[in-house]
Amino acid sequence: MLDFNVRTRYYLCDKPTDMRKGRNGLAGIVREILNRDPLRYDEAFIFYGRHYDIVKILHYDLNGYVMYEKWFDEGRFLKPVFMEARRCHRISREQLILLLATAVQTKLCI
């Protein structure tokens, strides 16, 4: 279970990711592109889809990989703006909660 605690470090990938990838594909990105160890139980990795309508979170919880997925039927996640050019950005627990809770509407229904 992913618990939003202060011990867990959250890392956000700065480029959209192919959301067809499963846990092994995302673990490969963590290892090869982000240069992190996907088997660390105190780290979670966040990936956006190309249209910012899907987010996947990969986490290792001592027994194996856990992957969370969230998508909006209407709207998109906030597109993050990065101040530095890196592939992997550490974000706070509060920033993660804000990213997961906020949908930007893509159309106005009248």
C-alpha positions as CSV (number, residue, x, y, z in Angstrom):
1,M,0.0,0.0,0.0
2,L,1.3,3.5,-0.8
3,D,1.1,5.6,2.2
4,F,1.8,9.3,1.9
5,N,4.3,9.4,4.8
6,V,7.2,11.6,5.5
7,R,9.8,8.8,5.2
8,T,8.9,8.0,1.5
9,R,10.8,10.0,-1.1
10,Y,8.8,10.8,-4.2
11,Y,10.5,11.3,-7.6
12,L,8.7,12.7,-10.7
13,C,9.9,11.8,-14.2
14,D,10.2,15.0,-16.2
15,K,9.1,13.5,-19.6
16,P,5.8,11.9,-20.5
17,T,6.0,8.1,-20.4
18,D,4.4,5.4,-22.5
19,M,1.5,4.4,-20.3
20,R,1.4,0.9,-21.9
21,K,4.4,0.1,-19.7
22,G,3.8,-2.1,-16.7
23,R,5.8,-2.5,-13.6
24,N,8.8,-4.1,-15.2
25,G,8.9,-1.4,-18.0
26,L,8.6,1.4,-15.5
27,A,11.3,-0.2,-13.2
28,G,13.5,-0.3,-16.3
29,I,13.0,3.5,-16.8
30,V,13.8,4.1,-13.1
31,R,17.0,2.0,-13.4
32,E,18.3,3.0,-16.9
33,I,17.0,6.6,-17.4
34,L,16.5,8.0,-14.0
35,N,19.6,6.2,-12.5
36,R,17.7,5.2,-9.4
37,D,17.2,1.8,-7.7
38,P,13.6,0.7,-8.2
39,L,13.9,-1.8,-5.3
40,R,14.2,0.8,-2.6
41,Y,11.2,0.5,-0.4
42,D,11.4,4.2,0.8
43,E,11.1,5.6,-2.7
44,A,8.2,6.0,-5.2
45,F,8.4,7.1,-8.8
46,I,5.7,9.1,-10.6
47,F,5.1,9.0,-14.4
48,Y,2.7,11.0,-16.5
49,G,1.2,9.9,-19.8
50,R,1.7,11.9,-23.0
51,H,-1.6,13.8,-22.6
52,Y,-1.3,14.3,-18.8
53,D,-4.5,12.4,-18.3
54,I,-2.9,9.3,-16.7
55,V,-0.5,9.0,-13.8
56,K,1.3,5.9,-12.6
57,I,3.2,5.5,-9.4
58,L,5.7,2.7,-9.0
59,H,6.7,1.6,-5.5
60,Y,8.5,-1.4,-4.0
61,D,7.1,-2.5,-0.6
62,L,9.5,-5.2,0.6
63,N,7.3,-8.0,-1.0
64,G,7.3,-6.8,-4.6
65,Y,6.3,-4.0,-6.9
66,V,3.1,-2.1,-6.3
67,M,1.8,0.1,-9.2
68,Y,-0.9,2.7,-8.8
69,E,-2.7,4.2,-11.7
70,K,-5.0,7.2,-11.7
71,W,-6.8,8.8,-14.7
72,F,-9.4,11.5,-15.2
73,D,-12.3,10.8,-17.5
74,E,-12.6,14.6,-18.0
75,G,-9.7,16.9,-17.6
76,R,-6.0,16.4,-17.1
77,F,-3.5,16.5,-14.4
78,L,-1.5,19.7,-13.8
79,K,1.5,19.8,-16.1
80,P,4.5,20.4,-13.9
81,V,7.0,23.1,-14.7
82,F,10.6,22.1,-13.9
83,M,13.1,24.8,-12.9
84,E,16.1,22.5,-13.6
85,A,16.9,20.2,-16.5
86,R,17.0,16.8,-14.9
87,R,15.2,13.6,-15.7
88,C,14.1,12.9,-12.1
89,H,12.8,15.5,-9.7
90,R,12.2,14.9,-6.0
91,I,8.9,16.3,-4.9
92,S,7.3,16.6,-1.5
93,R,4.4,14.5,-0.2
94,E,2.2,17.6,-0.3
95,Q,3.1,18.3,-3.9
96,L,2.2,14.7,-4.8
97,I,-1.1,15.0,-3.1
98,L,-1.8,18.2,-5.0
99,L,-0.8,16.7,-8.3
100,L,-3.1,13.7,-7.8
101,A,-6.1,15.8,-6.6
102,T,-6.1,18.6,-9.1
103,A,-7.7,18.2,-12.5
104,V,-7.5,20.9,-15.2
105,Q,-10.7,21.0,-17.2
106,T,-10.1,20.7,-20.9
107,K,-13.5,21.8,-22.0
108,L,-16.2,24.1,-20.7
109,C,-19.7,22.6,-20.6
110,I,-22.5,25.2,-20.8
